[in-house]
Amino acid sequence: MNLVALRKALILGLLLLGLSLVWQGSYIKLKASLAEWLISATWEGREAGLVPAKPWPWADTRVVARLSVPGRGIRRFVMQDASGESLAFGPGSMIRNRVPGEQAYTLIAGHRDTHFRFLSELEPGDVLEIDNYLGQHAQFRVSGARVINTEQGQLGIDPETPGLTLVTCWPFDALVPG
């Protein structure tokens, strides 16, 4: 094989590699956008008082609430649990047999680099709202933020006292969560 043919083969190989990487990145974003649209449509099309249907037939989760920060234009759909499958599509409820936003304690977890990235911007006094599938509406005001090493301590919450805690990994900009 001569040098010109080798150069053309190398250029073609690099071009194909580049196109495949662009496609992979685009595919993931397209898939995420489609999932968000399906989740939103499921929430909007739900029947009053009933858990929304699965957003797609093979989904491992359902939407149970919508969390919003009106002053910042943020809206997230809360999944029924905080399993790895659910957290890929939105924050998840961490207390079984409780609906987020009921007159009870609510604990919601989400990924720091996607759905809960906005937590880094919240300030004391910001208002958060939860609307659940039962039609209940709850409003909360941010009182503060804490970093807790779960190997050395606990959240220090009282699950019998109504309130809201949002949990994510920290620091927000780290390559490896902690």
C-alpha positions in Angstrom: 0.0 0.0 0.0 1.5 3.3 -1.0 1.6 6.4 1.3 -1.3 8.2 -0.4 -3.6 5.3 0.0 -2.6 4.8 3.6 -3.2 8.5 4.3 -6.7 8.3 2.7 -7.5 5.2 4.8 -6.4 6.9 8.0 -8.4 10.1 7.2 -11.5 8.0 6.4 -11.0 6.0 9.6 -10.7 9.1 11.7 -13.7 10.7 9.9 -15.8 7.5 10.6 -14.7 7.5 14.3 -15.6 11.2 14.7 -19.0 10.7 13.1 -19.7 7.7 15.4 -18.8 9.7 18.5 -21.0 12.6 17.3 -23.9 10.1 16.7 -23.4 8.5 20.1 -23.6 11.9 21.9 -26.6 13.0 19.8 -28.4 9.7 20.4 -28.1 10.0 24.2 -29.4 13.6 24.1 -32.2 12.6 21.7 -33.2 9.7 23.9 -33.2 11.9 27.0 -35.3 14.5 25.3 -37.8 11.9 24.1 -38.0 10.4 27.7 -38.6 13.9 29.2 -41.4 14.5 26.6 -43.0 11.1 27.3 -42.8 11.6 31.1 -44.3 15.1 30.8 -47.1 13.8 28.5 -47.9 11.0 31.0 -48.1 13.5 33.9 -50.3 16.0 32.0 -52.6 13.2 30.7 -53.1 11.5 34.1 -56.5 11.0 35.6 -57.2 12.8 38.8 -56.1 10.9 41.9 -54.5 8.0 39.9 -50.9 7.2 39.6 -49.9 8.2 36.1 -49.3 5.3 33.6 -45.8 4.2 32.8 -44.3 6.7 30.3 -43.4 3.8 28.0 -44.5 0.2 28.2 -41.2 -1.2 29.5 -40.5 1.6 32.0 -39.4 0.6 35.5 -40.9 3.7 37.1 -43.8 6.1 37.1 -44.1 9.8 37.9 -45.6 10.6 41.3 -45.1 14.3 41.6 -43.8 17.5 40.0 -41.2 19.6 41.9 -40.8 23.2 40.9 -38.9 26.3 41.9 -41.1 29.0 40.3 -38.7 31.8 41.0 -36.0 30.1 39.0 -38.1 28.5 36.2 -37.2 25.0 37.3 -39.5 22.0 36.9 -38.6 18.3 37.6 -40.8 15.2 37.6 -40.3 13.0 40.6 -40.2 9.3 40.1 -41.8 6.7 42.4 -38.5 5.5 43.8 -34.8 6.3 43.8 -33.5 3.2 42.1 -30.8 3.6 39.5 -33.3 3.0 36.7 -35.6 5.8 38.0 -32.9 8.3 38.7 -31.8 8.2 35.1 -35.1 9.9 34.3 -35.6 12.3 37.2 -35.3 12.7 40.9 -36.9 9.9 43.0 -38.9 9.6 46.2 -36.9 8.0 48.9 -39.7 7.1 51.4 -41.8 4.1 50.4 -45.6 4.3 50.8 -45.6 8.1 50.9 -46.5 10.4 48.2 -44.2 13.5 47.8 -46.1 16.6 49.0 -48.5 14.8 51.4 -48.8 16.3 54.8 -45.8 14.2 55.8 -42.0 14.3 55.5 -40.7 14.1 51.9 -37.2 13.0 51.0 -36.2 13.2 47.3 -32.8 12.3 45.8 -31.4 13.2 42.4 -28.2 13.2 40.5 -26.0 16.3 41.1 -24.9 16.6 37.5 -28.3 16.4 35.9 -31.7 16.8 37.5 -30.5 18.2 40.8 -27.8 20.5 39.4 -30.0 23.4 40.3 -29.5 22.7 44.0 -26.1 24.5 43.8 -28.0 27.7 43.0 -30.7 27.6 45.6 -30.6 30.2 48.4 -32.4 30.5 51.7 -35.8 31.9 51.1 -36.3 30.3 47.7 -39.7 28.7 47.3 -40.2 25.1 46.2 -43.5 23.5 45.3 -44.6 19.9 45.0 -47.8 18.9 43.1 -48.5 15.2 43.5 -50.7 12.8 41.5 -53.4 12.9 44.3 -53.9 16.6 43.4 -52.3 17.9 46.6 -50.1 21.0 46.5 -47.4 21.8 49.0 -45.0 24.7 49.3 -41.7 24.8 51.1 -39.1 27.5 51.7 -35.4 26.8 51.6 -33.9 27.2 55.0 -30.4 26.1 54.2 -28.0 23.5 52.8 -25.6 21.1 54.5 -22.9 18.8 53.4 -23.0 15.5 55.3 -20.4 12.7 55.2 -22.8 9.8 55.4 -19.9 7.6 56.7 -19.6 9.8 59.7 -23.2 11.0 60.4 -26.8 10.9 59.4 -29.2 13.3 57.8 -30.7 14.2 61.2 -34.3 14.3 60.0 -37.5 13.5 61.8 -39.7 11.5 59.3 -42.8 12.3 61.4 -42.5 16.0 61.0 -43.8 17.5 57.7 -41.0 18.9 55.6 -38.9 18.5 52.5 -35.2 17.4 52.1 -33.5 17.2 48.7 -30.4 15.0 48.6 -27.6 14.7 46.1 -23.9 14.0 45.9 -21.3 16.7 46.5 -19.3 18.5 45.3 -21.2 19.6 42.2 -18.2 20.0 39.9 -16.2 16.9 41.0 -15.4 14.3 38.4 -16.1 11.6 41.0 -19.1 11.9 43.3 -18.6 11.8 47.0 
